[in-house]
């Protein structure tokens, strides 16, 4: 399973507040142009600074998060580790969150050696 899909699976099972924090983390390294085009523009609203940004970020579809995570992974692989940690923290006691985080770390370590979060 691709690292971006692992993050999307964690996103799907996370709380709304964890989702918002993780998506903001994934958006951080992207340029305004990337925000406008990734996931067919699903995140372009972030550029306008709308008041309901948190509500919209919490409601993003799992497939859109997977595409965002894949794009962020190409820009900065450590971004996925940060997002996964943010998503897994509220559910740290669950075996699912621990397993996904372990798989993600294993996948990220393979191509680049050690990837550590900033």
N, C-alpha and C positions, 0 to 999 in steps of 0.2 A: 504494500500500500504506500502511495506517495506521501511524503511528509505533509503536504498541504491538505490532503484528505484526512490525515490523522488529526490535524488541528480543527478541521471542519467537524469531525466527529465529536471532539471535545466541546466545541462551540455548541453543538446541538444539545448536549446534556448539561450545559452550564446555566447558572442563574443569569437573569437579565443584566444585573450590574456587572458581573464578570464578563458577559458578552460585550458590553459597551467598552469596558476597559481594554479587552483584548483586541477588539476591532480598531480602536484608536491606536493601539500599539502597532498593529499591522499597517495602518494608514500612514504612520509617522515618516517612514523613509521614502514615501512616494511623492513624486512631483505633482503639481496641479494638473498637468496633462495626463499623467497616469491615473489620477483620481477620476478624471472625466471619462476615461475609456475602459478601465478595468471593470469587469462584470457588466458590460453594456451600460456603463455610466451609473450603476447603482449607488456609487459613493460620491457622485458629483455634488450632492446636496451639502456635503461637508464644506465645500468651497464657499458657499453662501452664508454660512454661520447661522442657519435657521434655529429658532428657539426650540424646536422639538427634535433636535439632533439626537439626543440620547434615546428617545423613543424609537426613532427610525433605525439607529444603529442596533438596538436590541432586537429589532424585527427583521433583520437582514436574513435572507434565505441561506440555508446551509451550502447550496451550490455556489452562491455568490461569495461566501466566505472562503470556500475552497479555491475559487479563482483568485480572490484577493491574496490569500495565503501563498498561492503559487507565484504570483507576481512579486510579492514581498520577499519570498524566498530567493528569487532571482536577483533582487537588489541587494539584500543582506540576509544571508541564511540564519544569522543569530536572532533575527526578528521572530522567526517561528518558535524558537526556544522560549523567548520572552512571552509570546502570546500563549503558548502551551502552559507555561508556568502560571500565568494569570488565570487561565481557564481551569486549571487543575487545582489551584489553591483552595477555593471554596469546597471542592469535592475531594480534598486530599485523602480522605479516608476510604474512598472507593477504589476497588481493585481495577475498575475500568480506567479511571483517570491515571492511575499509576502505570498501568500497562501501556496506555497510549503514549504517555510521556517517555517511558523507557524505549518504546519502539522508535519514537521520533528522535531521541538522542542517538540511538544506534544508527538510524538512517543518515542523520546529519554528520555523524562522525566519520562515516565511510569516505565520502569524496574529498573532504577538506582536512582530514585529521581531526583535531579537537576543535569544536565550535563552542565557545562559551558565551553566555549572555553578557551584555554590557551592563 
